[in-house]
Amino acid sequence: MTTTENGPGLSAEDRKLVTLARATRARTRAAEGAAVRDADGRTYAAATVDLPSLQVSALGVCVAMAVASGATGLEAAAVLTEADGVADTDLAALRDVAGAGIVVHRGDPRGTLVATVTT
């Protein structure tokens, strides 16, 4: 896994992921927002689920939505969070579907990107 600081070269499709993650997080007032793009170009956006009987990260929900929709691969992800990094369990779930090399953009809750991680 490698980490690089966010540069100005974010593709339009990856900017869309950041926008979807930000909008979903803001609409639900959740701790995190995330979005993923599957191998067919479909996008899935979700917020953290924090119920007394069920806790799932925003990225975990996105991966579950993609798999439940029949996605056979993932291309990229964006996570907006106050945490210092993306949880290892979330990165592992991405690798389960996408294999190694998926790009994950991490930003603050307002959508300012902090780092890009490649698994």
C-alpha positions as CSV (number, residue, x, y, z in Angstrom):
1,M,0.0,0.0,0.0
2,T,1.3,3.4,-0.9
3,T,0.1,6.9,0.2
4,T,0.7,10.1,-1.7
5,E,-0.5,13.7,-1.0
6,N,-3.4,14.8,-3.1
7,G,-2.4,16.6,-6.3
8,P,-4.3,18.7,-8.7
9,G,-4.7,15.9,-11.3
10,L,-7.9,14.3,-10.0
11,S,-9.9,12.9,-12.9
12,A,-13.5,14.0,-13.5
13,E,-14.7,10.6,-12.5
14,D,-12.8,10.7,-9.2
15,R,-14.1,14.2,-8.5
16,K,-17.6,12.8,-9.0
17,L,-16.9,10.2,-6.3
18,V,-15.8,13.0,-3.9
19,T,-18.9,15.0,-4.7
20,L,-21.2,12.0,-4.1
21,A,-19.5,11.2,-0.8
22,R,-19.7,14.8,0.4
23,A,-23.4,15.1,-0.5
24,T,-24.3,11.8,1.1
25,R,-22.5,12.7,4.3
26,A,-24.0,16.2,4.5
27,R,-27.6,14.9,3.8
28,T,-27.4,12.3,6.5
29,R,-25.2,14.2,8.9
30,A,-23.1,11.1,9.3
31,A,-19.6,10.8,10.5
32,E,-18.3,9.6,7.1
33,G,-19.4,9.7,3.5
34,A,-18.0,7.4,0.8
35,A,-18.4,6.5,-2.8
36,V,-17.0,3.8,-5.1
37,R,-17.0,3.2,-8.8
38,D,-17.4,-0.3,-10.1
39,A,-15.7,-1.8,-13.2
40,D,-18.8,-1.0,-15.3
41,G,-18.7,2.7,-14.3
42,R,-21.6,2.5,-11.9
43,T,-21.2,4.5,-8.7
44,Y,-22.4,3.8,-5.2
45,A,-22.5,6.4,-2.4
46,A,-23.2,5.8,1.3
47,A,-22.9,7.2,4.8
48,T,-21.8,5.6,8.1
49,V,-24.5,3.4,9.7
50,D,-24.4,3.8,13.4
51,L,-27.4,2.1,15.0
52,P,-27.4,0.5,18.4
53,S,-27.4,-3.0,16.8
54,L,-25.5,-2.3,13.6
55,Q,-22.3,-0.3,12.9
56,V,-20.9,-0.1,9.4
57,S,-18.5,2.4,7.9
58,A,-19.5,4.4,4.9
59,L,-17.0,2.6,2.7
60,G,-18.2,-0.8,4.0
61,V,-21.8,0.1,3.0
62,C,-20.5,1.1,-0.5
63,V,-18.7,-2.1,-1.0
64,A,-21.7,-4.1,0.2
65,M,-24.0,-2.2,-2.2
66,A,-21.7,-2.8,-5.1
67,V,-21.5,-6.5,-4.4
68,A,-25.2,-6.8,-3.8
69,S,-25.7,-5.1,-7.2
70,G,-23.5,-7.7,-8.9
71,A,-20.3,-5.7,-9.3
72,T,-17.4,-7.9,-10.2
73,G,-14.7,-5.3,-9.6
74,L,-14.1,-1.8,-8.3
75,E,-12.0,0.9,-9.9
76,A,-11.7,3.7,-7.3
77,A,-13.1,5.0,-4.0
78,A,-13.4,8.2,-2.0
79,V,-13.8,8.5,1.7
80,L,-14.5,11.7,3.6
81,T,-13.8,11.4,7.3
82,E,-12.3,13.1,10.3
83,A,-10.2,10.0,10.9
84,D,-6.5,10.0,10.2
85,G,-6.8,7.2,7.7
86,V,-9.0,4.6,6.1
87,A,-9.6,1.6,8.3
88,D,-7.7,-1.6,7.4
89,T,-10.9,-3.6,7.4
90,D,-12.3,-1.2,4.7
91,L,-9.2,-1.5,2.6
92,A,-9.4,-5.3,2.9
93,A,-13.0,-5.3,1.8
94,L,-12.1,-3.2,-1.3
95,R,-9.3,-5.7,-2.1
96,D,-11.7,-8.6,-1.8
97,V,-13.7,-7.1,-4.7
98,A,-11.1,-5.2,-6.6
99,G,-7.9,-6.9,-6.0
100,A,-4.7,-4.9,-5.3
101,G,-4.1,-1.5,-6.8
102,I,-7.4,0.2,-6.2
103,V,-7.1,4.0,-5.6
104,V,-8.7,5.4,-2.5
105,H,-9.0,9.2,-2.1
106,R,-9.3,10.3,1.5
107,G,-10.5,13.8,2.5
108,D,-12.0,15.7,5.3
109,P,-15.8,15.9,5.8
110,R,-16.0,19.1,3.7
111,G,-14.4,17.3,0.7
112,T,-10.9,18.7,0.8
113,L,-8.6,15.8,-0.2
114,V,-5.8,14.9,2.2
115,A,-4.2,11.8,0.6
116,T,-4.5,9.2,-2.0
117,V,-3.9,5.6,-1.0
118,T,-3.3,2.7,-3.4
119,T,-3.9,-0.7,-1.9
